Amino acid sequence: MKSNRNSGDPASNRKGGSPFWEKMKPKKTERSIPREKTTTPKKPIISAAPNPSKSQEKGWDQVAQWYESLVGDEGSDYHKHVIVPAVVKRLGDLSGKRVIDVCCGQGFLGKMLRHAGAAYIQGVDASPQLIAAARQRHIDDAKQRYMVADACQPGVWADASYDLAICLMAVHDVPDLRGLFHNIARALTPEGRVLLVFMHPCFRIPQHTHWGWDEEKQKQYRRVDRYGSEHTIHITTHPGRKNSQQTKFYHRPLPSYINALADAGLALSGCDELFTHRRSQVGPRSKAEHFAAEEFPMFLLWELRHCPGLQ
Ligand SMILES: C[S@@+](CC[C@H](N)C(=O)[O-])C[C@H]1O[C@@H](n2cnc3c(N)ncnc32)[C@H](O)[C@@H]1O
């Protein structure tokens, strides 16, 4: 069986430890999917916001400029085509509701949540630069507030007042999962809900999962080299570039997530597996590649209920 790392799947782990899901621009060889133009703010909005918390954690601050240019006002390609549509389906009626966006980055989700009727949005992120970008982005909206805080540490935001907590693409970026889930639970009202979206830990593990091509069966397969143990993966933001920044990705198998959630009093009430919207260019393998793209999910979406008696 031959490796096929250059298949059209943008989540394949390219040689050199390329960023896992952030390399979002379709490769030239892919059939292009109509994409919205990312609106870049007129003036640069990256500058540091003060960090009142004592924690030294700064999240993705060192890659803030790059992440801002990737996600901007509207979200990345995957946000727009896969993640946000799946979240919207599970939002329910947000009229008059208070929403907390945990690990909110530059707050691109705020606009969508306000359109969905949310009365108030609080964003929390450890990166002072991303929070400054979020504040600037929503400067005219008094119903959106953004705060620098380590979401794994107790904070004033975890005040039992939120109807919904959303945490997109971040649970694998924090070192202390239990701390994060406990604080999310503390932020919620007794009836509160949570929507989590994250890289599917069974099929999308940076540097340890790849596409492969089985010549005999004419099938594209997903190879998983490592899954069952928690481990930290160092991701180089710009492979090949000298002194490129790194972020850490904390891989955890499913029981680590489910047990940490139960420990925090959060019970799983719904699940979607989200698949890439991208397709490789037409060619001899494209049928098999498209089949594989529809069989191996990229992200997991979990809906959770706050069940304070669960612990
Ligand atoms: C992949 S980005 C996702 C951001 C945003 N939710 C989105 O979907 O674009 C991960 C985010 O988690 C934040 N983060 C990482 N560790 C954190 C921590 N301990 N506390 C708060 N935020 C953290 C980073 O600063 C970064 O903004």
PDBQT file of the ligand as one rigid body, heavy atoms in Angstrom, charges set to zero:
ROOT
HETATM    1  C1  LIG A 401      -7.879  27.331  17.345  1.00  0.00    +0.000 C 
HETATM    2  S1  LIG A 401      -8.162  28.777  18.253  1.00  0.00    +0.000 S 
HETATM    3  C2  LIG A 401      -9.968  28.833  18.191  1.00  0.00    +0.000 C 
HETATM    4  C3  LIG A 401     -10.497  30.216  18.424  1.00  0.00    +0.000 C 
HETATM    5  C4  LIG A 401     -11.983  30.379  18.123  1.00  0.00    +0.000 C 
HETATM    6  N1  LIG A 401     -12.812  29.652  19.058  1.00  0.00    +0.000 N 
HETATM    7  C5  LIG A 401     -12.258  29.961  16.713  1.00  0.00    +0.000 C 
HETATM    8  O1  LIG A 401     -12.986  29.004  16.491  1.00  0.00    +0.000 OA
HETATM    9  O2  LIG A 401     -11.710  30.628  15.817  1.00  0.00    +0.000 OA
HETATM   10  C6  LIG A 401      -7.867  28.294  19.926  1.00  0.00    +0.000 C 
HETATM   11  C7  LIG A 401      -8.073  29.444  20.901  1.00  0.00    +0.000 C 
HETATM   12  O3  LIG A 401      -7.953  28.970  22.235  1.00  0.00    +0.000 OA
HETATM   13  C8  LIG A 401      -7.306  29.991  22.980  1.00  0.00    +0.000 C 
HETATM   14  N2  LIG A 401      -6.735  29.387  24.195  1.00  0.00    +0.000 N 
HETATM   15  C9  LIG A 401      -5.767  28.441  24.275  1.00  0.00    +0.000 A 
HETATM   16  N3  LIG A 401      -5.525  28.148  25.565  1.00  0.00    +0.000 NA
HETATM   17  C10 LIG A 401      -6.368  28.915  26.312  1.00  0.00    +0.000 A 
HETATM   18  C11 LIG A 401      -6.614  29.042  27.706  1.00  0.00    +0.000 A 
HETATM   19  N4  LIG A 401      -5.952  28.321  28.614  1.00  0.00    +0.000 N 
HETATM   20  N5  LIG A 401      -7.551  29.930  28.115  1.00  0.00    +0.000 NA
HETATM   21  C12 LIG A 401      -8.245  30.664  27.206  1.00  0.00    +0.000 A 
HETATM   22  N6  LIG A 401      -8.056  30.578  25.886  1.00  0.00    +0.000 NA
HETATM   23  C13 LIG A 401      -7.133  29.713  25.438  1.00  0.00    +0.000 A 
HETATM   24  C14 LIG A 401      -6.268  30.537  22.028  1.00  0.00    +0.000 C 
HETATM   25  O4  LIG A 401      -5.774  31.791  22.408  1.00  0.00    +0.000 OA
HETATM   26  C15 LIG A 401      -7.054  30.553  20.731  1.00  0.00    +0.000 C 
HETATM   27  O5  LIG A 401      -7.729  31.775  20.562  1.00  0.00    +0.000 OA
ENDROOT
TORSDOF 0
